[in-house]
Amino acid sequence: MGVLLALGSSTAYGLADFFGGLLSRRGSVIVIALLGQAAGLLLSLAVALVLHPASATGVDLAWGALSGLGTGLGMLFLYRGMSRGDLSVVVPVSAVGGAALPVLVGVGLLGDRPSTTSWLGIAAAVPAIWLVSRSRGTGGAPAAAGVPDALVASAWIALQYTALAQASTDAGLWPIVAGRLAAVLALLPVLLLRRPPRLGRHLSLGAAAVGVAATLALLLYLLATRQQLMTVAVVLSSLYPVIPVVLGATLLHERIGRGQAVGLGAAAVAVTLVAVG
């Protein structure tokens, strides 16, 4: 069940990534991100009040807030990296780093011990994430210009995953609520400083929908960590770049490169090995 929850998280993240990318071409990235996090906050608060009215400790909320801080700042550095460098470098660096760092923390500090088969799946998943998320060069800024920002983004993304997994089972969904609040507070000063133009009604609703999908992804990831090692859950959840590639090919008629095709195959192998393990 933990494997299915983590794959559900990956699917929800992939949908949010794909449609969020489409929206970002038509409006301010900061406004879209902030509206998405605000919608996620309202959703998670409503669900938490119904399912777990009052069960989280201060420590649980602190872990959730730290995770949300990772979400907000990771998003800012990722977008800045993409504006400075080549997307075909920035995106895979941030995605692989965001998956690999929690694995190192889980094994080195938290005592996670995946099975041999799961380790083989993890070993296949990391290059799969890199290959799938790589795209053809944009031909704009120098390819390596955004790498420093991508590395910083990957560290914040890793913090998002690692911190959220530390909340206790009794905390229910309240760590997600605390995380969305922290993400909103992290993004709000940037919005106030830049004062970008407002979005139209349709774009605003789209941004809210993307935020709901991203919040659902975190919820499924949190549930997965309660039934599976964080090391395994974070790797499976990080396979989300597969979804935009598949949707881009089917809906936008984008061509899948040879490396991406290899990555899709490696991702399928990784999922199979982890599921068996």
C-alpha positions in Angstrom: 0.0 0.0 0.0 2.9 2.4 0.8 4.2 1.9 -2.8 0.8 2.8 -4.3 0.5 5.9 -2.1 4.0 7.1 -3.1 3.2 6.5 -6.8 -0.1 8.5 -6.2 2.0 11.3 -4.8 4.2 11.2 -7.9 1.2 11.3 -10.2 -0.4 14.3 -8.3 3.0 16.2 -8.3 3.4 15.4 -12.0 0.0 16.8 -12.8 0.7 19.9 -10.8 4.1 20.3 -12.5 2.6 20.0 -16.0 -0.4 22.3 -15.6 1.6 24.7 -13.4 4.1 25.0 -16.2 1.4 25.8 -18.7 0.0 28.4 -16.4 3.4 30.0 -15.8 3.6 30.9 -19.5 0.5 33.0 -19.2 0.9 34.8 -15.8 3.2 35.7 -12.9 5.0 32.7 -11.5 5.0 34.1 -8.0 1.3 34.9 -8.0 0.5 31.4 -9.4 2.7 29.8 -6.7 1.2 31.8 -3.9 -2.4 31.2 -5.0 -1.6 27.5 -5.3 -0.2 27.3 -1.8 -3.1 29.3 -0.4 -5.6 26.9 -2.0 -3.6 24.0 -0.5 -3.7 25.6 2.9 -7.5 26.0 2.8 -8.0 22.4 1.6 -5.7 20.8 4.1 -7.2 22.9 6.9 -10.7 21.8 6.0 -9.8 18.1 5.8 -7.6 18.2 9.0 -10.5 19.7 11.0 -12.8 16.9 9.9 -10.4 14.0 10.2 -8.1 15.1 13.1 -9.6 18.0 15.0 -6.8 18.3 17.6 -4.1 15.6 17.6 -0.8 17.2 16.6 1.9 18.3 19.0 4.0 21.4 18.7 6.9 19.2 17.4 4.7 17.8 14.7 3.7 21.3 13.6 7.3 22.4 13.6 8.3 19.6 11.3 5.4 20.4 9.0 6.3 24.1 9.0 10.0 23.3 8.2 8.7 21.1 5.3 6.6 24.0 4.0 9.6 26.4 4.2 11.4 23.9 2.0 8.5 24.0 -0.4 8.4 27.7 -0.7 12.1 28.4 -0.9 12.7 25.4 -3.1 10.2 26.8 -5.6 11.8 30.2 -5.6 15.3 29.0 -6.3 14.0 26.5 -8.9 12.2 29.2 -10.8 15.2 31.6 -10.5 17.5 28.8 -11.8 15.2 28.2 -14.8 15.2 31.9 -15.6 19.0 32.0 -15.6 20.0 28.7 -17.1 18.9 25.9 -19.4 15.8 24.0 -18.2 17.3 20.7 -19.5 20.0 21.1 -16.8 18.2 23.0 -14.0 15.2 20.6 -13.7 17.1 17.3 -13.5 19.7 18.6 -11.1 17.0 19.8 -8.7 14.9 16.6 -9.1 17.8 14.2 -8.6 19.2 16.2 -5.7 15.7 16.4 -4.1 15.5 12.6 -4.2 19.1 11.6 -3.4 19.6 13.8 -0.4 16.7 12.3 1.6 18.0 8.9 0.8 21.4 9.8 2.2 19.7 11.2 5.3 17.4 8.3 5.7 20.2 5.7 5.5 23.0 7.7 7.2 21.1 9.4 10.1 17.6 7.8 10.5 18.6 4.2 10.2 16.5 3.2 7.1 17.6 -0.1 5.8 15.9 -0.9 2.4 16.0 -4.5 1.1 18.5 -5.4 -1.6 15.7 -5.4 -4.2 14.6 -1.9 -3.1 18.2 -0.7 -3.3 18.3 -1.9 -6.9 15.1 0.0 -7.5 16.5 3.1 -6.0 19.7 2.8 -8.1 17.5 2.6 -11.2 15.2 5.5 -10.1 17.9 8.1 -9.7 19.2 8.0 -13.3 15.6 7.6 -14.5 14.6 10.9 -12.9 17.6 12.6 -14.5 16.9 11.2 -18.0 13.2 11.7 -18.0 13.4 15.3 -16.7 16.0 16.3 -19.3 14.6 18.2 -22.3 16.2 19.6 -25.4 18.2 22.7 -24.8 16.3 26.0 -24.9 19.1 27.8 -26.8 18.9 30.7 -24.4 21.1 31.3 -21.3 24.3 29.2 -20.8 23.4 25.7 -19.7 25.3 25.8 -16.4 24.2 29.3 -15.4 21.3 28.0 -13.3 23.1 25.1 -11.7 23.9 26.9 -8.4 20.2 27.8 -8.0 19.2 24.2 -8.9 21.5 22.8 -6.2 20.1 25.1 -3.6 16.5 24.2 -4.8 17.3 20.5 -4.5 18.4 21.0 -0.9 15.2 22.8 0.0 13.1 20.1 -1.8 15.0 17.5 0.1 14.1 19.3 3.3 10.5 19.3 2.3 10.4 15.5 2.1 12.7 14.7 5.0 11.0 17.1 7.5 7.5 16.0 6.7 8.4 12.4 7.2 9.4 13.1 10.8 5.9 14.0 12.0 4.3 11.4 14.1 1.4 9.2 13.0 -0.9 10.7 15.5 -0.4 14.2 14.0 -2.9 13.4 11.2 -2.9 16.1 8.5 -1.8 19.0 10.7 1.8 18.9 9.5 0.5 19.5 6.0 -1.5 22.5 7.2 1.5 24.0 9.0 3.6 23.4 5.9 1.2 25.2 3.6 1.0 28.1 6.0 4.8 28.3 6.1 5.0 28.2 2.3 2.5 31.0 2.0 4.5 33.1 4.5 7.7 32.4 2.6 6.3 33.5 -0.7 4.3 36.5 0.4 7.3 38.9 1.0 8.5 38.2 -2.6 5.0 39.0 -3.9 4.9 42.3 -1.9 8.3 43.3 -3.1 7.8 42.6 -6.8 4.1 43.6 -7.0 3.4 41.6 -10.2 0.1 42.1 -12.2 -3.0 40.2 -11.1 -4.2 37.1 -12.7 -7.5 36.8 -14.4 -10.3 34.6 -13.0 -9.5 31.6 -15.1 -5.8 31.7 -14.4 -6.5 32.1 -10.7 -8.8 29.1 -10.6 -6.1 27.1 -12.5 -3.5 28.1 -10.0 -5.7 27.0 -7.1 -6.3 23.7 -8.8 -2.6 23.2 -9.2 -2.1 24.0 -5.5 -4.7 21.4 -4.6 -3.0 18.8 -6.7 0.4 19.6 -5.0 -1.1 19.4 -1.6 -2.7 16.1 -2.4 0.7 14.9 -3.5 2.2 15.8 -0.1 -0.7 14.2 1.7 -0.2 10.9 -0.2 3.6 11.1 0.5 3.0 11.6 4.2 0.7 8.6 4.3 3.3 6.6 2.3 6.0 7.3 4.9 3.7 5.9 7.6 3.6 2.5 5.7 7.0 2.5 4.0 10.6 3.6 4.7 11.1 7.3 3.9 14.0 6.3 1.7 11.7 4.3 -0.6 8.7 6.7 -0.4 10.7 9.7 -1.4 12.3 8.0 -4.4 9.0 6.8 -5.8 7.3 10.2 -5.1 10.2 11.9 -7.0 9.4 10.0 -10.2 6.9 12.9 -10.9 8.8 14.1 -14.0 7.5 11.1 -15.9 3.9 12.6 -15.9 4.7 15.9 -17.7 6.8 14.0 -20.3 3.9 11.5 -21.0 1.3 14.3 -21.0 3.4 16.5 -23.2 3.7 13.7 -25.7 0.0 12.8 -25.7 -1.7 16.2 -25.3 0.9 18.6 -26.7 2.4 16.2 -29.3 5.9 16.8 -28.0 8.5 14.4 -29.2 10.0 12.1 -26.5 13.8 12.0 -26.9 15.9 8.9 -26.8 17.2 9.6 -23.4 13.7 10.3 -22.0 12.5 7.0 -23.4 15.4 5.2 -21.7 14.4 7.1 -18.5 10.8 6.0 -18.8 11.9 2.4 -19.1 14.3 2.7 -16.1 11.4 4.3 -14.1 9.2 1.3 -14.8 12.0 -1.1 -13.7 12.6 1.0 -10.6 8.9 0.8 -9.6 8.8 -2.9 -10.2 11.8 -3.6 -8.1 10.7 -1.4 -5.2 7.2 -2.9 -5.3 8.7 -6.5 -5.2 11.2 -5.4 -2.4 
